[in-house]
Amino acid sequence: MIRAGIVGAAGYVGGEMCRLLLLHPNVELAFAQSNSHFGEPLWAVHQDLFGESELCFSKEVDVTVDVLFLCSGHGKSLAFFTAHPVPDSTVVIDLGNDFRLHKDATLGNRSFAYGLSDFFAADVLTCKNVANPGCFATAIQQGILPLAQQGLLVQDVHITAVTGSTGAGQSLSPTTHFSWRTNNLSTYKNFSHQHLSEIRESVVRLQPSFSKELNFIPYRGDFPRGIIATIHTKTTLSEEQAVALYTACYANSPFTFVAQQPINLKQVVNTNKALVQAEKHDGYLLITVVIDNLLKGAAGQAVENMNRIFGWELKSGLRLKPVAF
């Protein structure tokens, strides 16, 4: 049994971290920190935890826990380390974007591995500190990295992906209000989304010759959870060859599955699964990927990385069933 702590536990991702760690067979949740809700029980904010725990949010942080999850948001982890000297013995899994790029992945004696579990597991074991990938980045890379791994990305890659409202976090903005979001659809950060940098870095790492464009149009959906991404690029692969390639790539993955039929969000929401489907249309390969943005795209993948670091079965604490109806 190890002791875990969460910094920034009152947000959507923090709430999913609380849920997963409270139910994990090998973890004691030692504290869940929140500046805005300290002293309140977890269930006062995360109502799905009512009856699961009487733990209250703390204001203080215990950096001597075995593993520390940073969920405070993008750009805040560096400031956390400045204010809280964390012992080298404490494993840190950062769910923000501070350490995802190679140029940012070292802080003093601590190096962060890019924690895309299906592709960079060896780095996670070496570093034992993790920069958890972004949610869009996770979905899109599940779709394109099998091709990059084989040097098969030879043309521009075109990506469209839709995310649920929880991807925007809990803070209110004009585009997160129910009256704006419901029955609505919109694009944002076209061709300039921040996750493109980590995606390109991974692609070039696996296929150094890649120099084509990654064209990404993100959409805001009017549903709360999940990401569906469609990716198309020209290829000489047949559909049969593409399906065989993806099936071989994910043969040993406990969470990523290659489907032979159309996939949808309800198959993955509330789970750490990623479903991938490949089909050929004339000269284009179309890849569809679905994940839960808060789980496989955040807290679930963080627990998956923790399980790997501590030598546990990767599915520990992550045997979750989707809500299909």
N, C-alpha and C positions, 0 to 999 in steps of 0.2 A: 504494500500500500504506500503510495506517495502522496505528498501534500502539494496542492495546486492553488494558485491564486489568479484572480482576474482583475485587471486594471481597466476601468471604463466598463463596468458590468451592467449599466442601466440601459444601454442601447439595444437595438435589434440583434446585432451579432453577439453582444455581451449576454443577452438573455438566452440565446441558443447555447453559448458556452456554459452558462450556469446549468441549463437543462442537461446537457450532455455529461458534464462532470459530476453532477449530483447523482446521476444514474450509472456512472462508470464503475465497474466492479473493482478496479484497482486504484481508485483515486478518492482522496478526501478533499473536498473543497474547503480550504482553510479560510479564505476570505474572498469577498466580491466587492471591490472598491467602487465608490461613486461619490463624486464631489457634490452632486445635486440631491442625492437621495439617502445619504448616510443616516443610519439609525432606523430606517424603514425596513420592514421585511421584504425579501426578494419578491414575494407574490404581490406586494402592493403595486409594483411596476410591471412585473411579468406575471400576469394573472393565470397563465397556464401552469405556474408552479404552486398554486394554492393547494395545500394538502401534501406537497412533496417535501417541503423544508421550512423550518422556522428561522433559517439563517437571515441575518440582517445585513444590509449594505454597510461597509466600513468606510471610514475616511482615511484611515492609515493603510499603509502597504507593508507587508512582511516580505522582504526581498530574499529571505532565507528559505523560502519554499523550494521544492524540487523543480517545479516548472511554473513559469509565469507567463500568462497570456495577456498581451497588450491589445486592448480593444478600444482605445480612446479616440481613434480616428487618424486620418492621414496627416502627416507632418508633426505629430505630437510625441512620437516615441523618442526622438533625440532629446527633447526637453525632459522627458521622464528620466532618461539615463543621467542627465546633468543633475537633476534634483535627487536622484536615488541611486547611489553606488550599488550596483548589483554584483554579488559575488560571482566569480567565474564558474563556480559549481552549480549555479542556478541556470537551468535551461530556459531560454527565452523564445517564445513563439510570437512574433509580431504580426498582427492582422492588419496593420496599416501599410503604407507604401514607402516608408522611410528607407528600407534596406533592400528593396526588390532588385534594383539595378546593380550590376557588378561594381560600378564605380562607388556605390554607397554601401557595399556589403560588409565593410569592416569598421568596427568601432573599438579602438584600443586593442586589447587582446582578443576581442570577440569577433568572430566571423559568422555571417549569416548565409545559410544555404537557401537558394530559391526552392521553395517547398512544393513544386508541382510533383505530386507523389508518384505518378506513373512513369515519370521520365528522369527525375533527378534524385532518386532515393539514396544513392550512394553518397551524394553530397550531404544530405541530411544526416546520415550516420557519421560522417566525418566531422562536420561542424557542430552538430548537436545544438544549434540555434537556427531558427527558421524565419525567413521572410515569407509569410504565406502569400500565395498569388492573389491577384484581384479576381473578382467573380466573373466578369466578362472574359478576362484573360484565361481563366481556367477553362471555361466552355470552349472558347475559340481554339486554344492550344490542343485540347483533346481532339479537335477536328483536323488540325493541320500538321501537328508535329509527327504523326506517323508517316506522312509524306516527306517531311523534311529529313526525318531519320534515314530515309532511303535515297535522299538526294533527288526527289521527284517533284519539288516545287520549281517549275521552270518558267512559269508565266505569272502575271499579276494575280493576286488573290483578292476576291471580292467577298465582303462579309456584311451580313445584316443580322442584327441580334436585338431581341426585345427582352427587357427586364421588368420585373414587378416593382411596385412602389417601395417595398422595403429596401431596395437597392439604393434609395436616396437617403436612408437614415431616418431618424425620428424627428430631426429639426424641421419645423414648418417652413415652407417656401411657397411662392405662388403656384408652382407646378405639383405640389404634394397634397393640396387641399382636395377633399373628396369631390367637391362640386366641380373642380377643374379636371381631375384625373379620371373620374368615372365616365364611361362611354366616350373615351377620348383616346387619341394616339398621337404621338409627336416624336420627331427626331431631335437630337441634341448632340453637340460636340462632333458634328460630322467631319470625318477624316482627321480628327484631332484628339480623339479620346485618349486620356492619360494611360490606359492599359496597352496602347499600341507599342509603347517603348519596351515594356517587358516581353510582349509577344515577339517583337522583332528580335530582341536579344536572344530569346530561346531558339527561334528559327535559325538564326545565323550560327548559333552555337552548334546546332545539329547539322546544318547545311551551310558551311562557310561561304560557298559560292553564291548564295541567294542575294540578289540585288534588285529584285522586282518590287512592285508596290504592294502594300497591304492596305486595301481600301475598306474602311469600316464605317458603316452607318448604324449608330445605336438608336434604339427606340425606347420610349417610356410606354409601358403597357398599363392597362387599367385593372390589373390583378395584383395581389400583394406579393406573391412569391414565385420565383422561378425565372430561368433564362432559356429561351430557345434561340439558337444561332444557326443560320444557314450560310454555308461557305461554298463558293464555286470558283473553279479554276480550270484552265485547259489542261488536258492530259492525254497521253496515248494509251493509258491503262484502260483495259476493258472493265466493265462493272464487276465481273467475276474476279479479276485480278485485284481490284480495289478492295472488294469485300474480304478476300483472302489476306490481303496486306493488313487491314485493320483487325481482323480476327486474330492474326498471329501476333500483332503488336500488343493486344490487350488480353492475350490468352491467360496470363498469370495475374491479372488485375482482379482484386476482390470486389471492386466497385464499378468498373467501367465495362459495359457490355455492348456488343455489336448486334444491332437488330436487322432483320431481313424485311421488315415491314415499317410503314410510317410510324413515327414516335410522337409523343405528346407530353406536355408538362405534368399531367396528373400521374404519370408513371414514375416520376422522380421527386415531386414535392414532398417534403418532410423526410427525405432520405439523403444519404451521402453518395447516391448513384450518379453516374453519367451514362447516358445512352447515346450511341452513335449509329447513324445510318448513312450508307454511301450508295449512290445511284448514278448512272451515266446518262447524259442527255446530249446526243450528238457528240461534239468534242469536249464537252464540259463534264467534270466530275462535281456532283452536288453532294456535300456532306452536311447532315443535320445533327445537331447536338442539343440535348436538354439536360439541365442540372437545376438543383435548388440553389439559388444565389446565397442563401444564408448558411447552407450546410456544405455541400461539395465546393461551393464558391467562397466559403469562409470558415465557420466554426467546425464543420464536419471534417474538412481537410486538415484543419489544425489538430484535431484529435487523432486523425489518421497519422499525422507526422509524429505526434507525441507517442502513439503506440509503437511506431517504428523505433524511435529513439530508445524507449525503455524495454524493447525486446518482446512486446506483447503481440498477440494476434491482432492483425490490422483491423479486424471487425469489432474488437472489444469496445463496448459502449456505443456502437454504431449500427446495431441490428435494428433498423428502423423500417417500418412499413409505410409506403405511400398511402395517401387518402385518395382513392380512385373514384369515389362517388359521394 
